[in-house]
Structures are given as structure tokens and as C-alpha cells.
Amino acid sequence: MQVNTSNVQSKNKNSLNPENLRFFDTAKAPYRFTSLNDEAREYLNTNGFVALKNVLSEAELAEAEKNLWNFLSRCGMKQDDISTWKDNIYPGCLLSGLIWDFGAGQSDFQWYIRTRPNVLDAFAKLWEVKSYEDLLVSMDGLAVFRPWKQKTTWKTVGGCSKDTARHCRSLYYVKLIYKIYNFFFVQIGHQTMGPYCSRSSDYIEVPYECEDILSRERWLICLEKGDLFIWDSRLVHCSSPAVDIIADEQIQKSIDQNQTSETETKVDDNISKPTLLRAVSMVTFSPKSFLNQEKKGQIIQERVNAFLNNRTCSHWPTECKILGAPSTSKLKELPQNDLKSLNRVGQSLIGIDILKECDDKWKEYNLGE
């Protein structure tokens, strides 16, 4: 099917960008803001997505990357040995890059991102609640893209999809670890799926005949390392594999910068080291008031069990839908988690404080500091 791309900037019409996705230099991207101020909130309300710059500090990014590789190495991937990044070791879905097995949802990497002060502050402001203590966090997984130019079969497959609108204000967050230029494209115009939202599945494909949606201009969302990207889950969105033109431009820029005399520039030993193309943490926050009040004790107990048993859950914080295989050889090797390994913030984000209110067995439990 032909997609109308008449509104796409002509500079992006290139054989290396066959989808004619519109993209911006991150320094000039209209969707990136320094904080969730009134202007950023208005942009989100109008367009369905927004990015906040530098949500994590350099020190936090370094710690997050260390935690990421601790998780990946447990699965067999070694940071300094690209030969261990092959398909039979890589822990994620080969088509999408998503990782939800092997305790991904309860990994130190995920919990570190979920409990960062700037992340919590952004979502407390977004939901207009007093503090993180009013929020529940999802316990979903992460995504990692391998450098497919090293091996073309590592290139992921894109596709257009949409989350259901059962929680009309549910917001979805992706935290970048590596700087990328091949993130998500969205249909500009805050177009939602209309009658298709009546389906019970959390995953809804856009039908090919849905011209009103597929004919709209599409943006490739370019972000910097440390950005927080937020979008309304009703927005039609899609994971996109790497777009050659952007990667090639960055390669040429790197070459140009290194064409200096040997007396001026020393070779960086890190240049030859393998680097992931993309690494993100997927996190959703929802107010605790969104919980089904009649079943809240049961739901929170299920969330506690998911944490204890290293299970990854869906995007919905107010439910406990387990994702991934029920058991794998690597999952069996994981010891049961201890709630005390989480600080007060983490335990509150699971909902332990709610259990203390509605279950006598938890009344004396101390959330800690």
C-alpha cells in the first residue's frame, strides 16, 4: 500500500530512508523539553508524546549501564565479546529486541531506572499527585538492539501497533541508555484507533485498510542518551529498526572529527569495542487510585509474588499480567527475590503500603527507609 508522504521534509527523501520518516536533529527537535513545564505538558496534550532531556545524570547513566550488563552477562552476553551476542545467547525476541524472560522485569537495571528521583518527579507532576507514594509502577521488561551492521540478521523488524485504551490516561515511558537515532515513529495528529479499541487484546495491529491512520505523516523520534520519552498509549506507535541514513551520517561525522593529525588526537581504545545500538527501559506509572478497589489486595499480592519469583509483567501497573515463558532453564537458576532488597520507594511502587491497609498479615510489615 502506498503511504502519502507529501508532508515529509524533502531532505529526508532518500533511498536510505525508504519509509520517508520525518526526523529532527535532537538539538532542534520540537518535542524535547528541559522539564515537564506548562509548554511541555501542552505539547503532550496536543500531540500525544513528549521527551524530557537529561532525566538521568552521567553518574546515573553509568550505573544503569553497569546494571544492564550485569543482567545481560547473566544471560551469557559479555560486554567486551561480541561473539557472545549471537542469537542462541541473546535473551530477547529476535524480531523486536524486547526482553521479558530471565527475570528482566525484576532486574537491578529495571528497578534502578524505576526509582530515579527525576523519573518519579516527572510522573508525579504528570499525574498531578503529591509524591511517588501515590503511584504504582509497572514491572515490565527492556529492549536491546544489537549493532546490525555487524551482522544484518540482527536487524529488528518494525510494525505499527497500539495499546488498548482501557486506561485512557495511561502513559508509557522509555528510558534511553545509548544515544540512538532509530527509536519509534508515531502517527502525527494524535490519531487513535477508534472502534479497534473495543478488542480485548493489549496489542492491536493497524489494519492495512485503515487509510485515515496510515496516510498520516510519520515521525522518527530521535532522542539523546538520558532522555525520558512519554506518550499516551492510545497514540498509534511502532518500533522502528535502524534507519541507514541516520547511522551513516553519524559515522561520517565521526570520521570527519577523527581526521586530525596524530599529534593532536590519540586513538580511543573504546572505538573498537562493540556497542549496543539501543538499550531502553520500559516503565509505566499509574496512580494507585486507578486500582480496582474490590480486588486491590489480590492484585498487589500478585505483584509481590511476581517480584519474589522474578517474573516480568505487562505495561499495566494496576494489573498483574505475567509475560514470557513460565519457566526456562535460566529462570530456574534465579534465587527468589527478597522484598528487603528494595528500599521504601521500590516497595511503595509495588504497592506494599496497600497490603498493609487491607491484609492483616501485612499490617506489621515495615517498609523501611
C-alpha positions, 0 to 999 in steps of 0.5 A: 500500500502506498503511504502519502508522504507529501508532508515529509521534509524533502531532505529526508527523501532518500533511498536510505530512508525508504519509509520517508520518516520525518526526523529532527536533529535532537538539538532542534527537535520540537518535542524535547523539553528541559522539564515537564513545564506548562509548554511541555505538558501542552505539547503532550496534550496536543500531540500525544508524546513528549521527551524530557532531556537529561532525566538521568545524570552521567553518574546515573547513566553509568550505573544503569549501564553497569546494571544492564550488563550485569543482567545481560552477562547473566544471560551469557552476553559479555560486554567486551565479546561480541561473539557472545551476542549471537542469537542462541545467547541473546535473551530477547525476541529476535524480531523486536529486541524486547526482553521479558524472560530471565527475570528482566522485569525484576532486574537491578537495571529495571528497578534502578531506572524505576526509582530515579528521583527525576523519573518519579518527579516527572510522573508525579507532576504528570499525574498531578499527585503529591509524591511517588507514594501515590503511584504504582509502577509497572514491572515490565521488561527492556529492549536491546538492539544489537549493532546490525551492521555487524551482522544484518540478521540482527536487524529488528523488524518494525510494525505499527501497533497500539495499546488498548485504551482501557486506561485512557490516561495511561502513559508509557515511558522509555528510558534511553541508555545509548544515544540512538537515532532509530527509536519509534515513529508515531502517527502525527495528529494524535490519531487513535484507533477508534472502534479497534479499541473495543478488542480485548487484546493489549496489542492491536495491529493497524489494519492495512485498510485503515487509510485515515491512520496510515496516510498520516505523516510519520515521525522518527523520534530521535532522542539523546542518551538520558532522555525520558520519552512519554506518550499516551498509549492510545497514540498509534506507535511502532518500533522502528529498526535502524534507519541507514541514513541516520547511522551513516551520517553519524559515522561520517561525522565521526570520521570527519572529527577523527581526521586530525593529525596524530599529534593532536588526537590519540586513538580511543581504545573504546572505538573498537569495542562493540556497542549496543545500538539501543538499550531502553527501559520500559516503565509505566506509572499509574496512580494507585487510585486507578486500582480496582478497589474490590480486588486491590489486595489480590492484585498487589499480592500478585505483584509481590509474588511476581517480584519474589519469583522474578517474573516480568509483567505487562505495561499495566501497573494496576494489573498483574499480567505475567509475560514470557515463558513460565519457566526456562532453564535460566529462570530456574537458576534465579534465587527468589527475590527478597522484598528487603532488597528494595528500599521504601520507594521500590516497595511503595511502587509495588504497592506494599503500603496497600497490603498493609491497609487491607491484609492483616498479615501485612499490617506489621510489615515495615517498609523501611527507609 
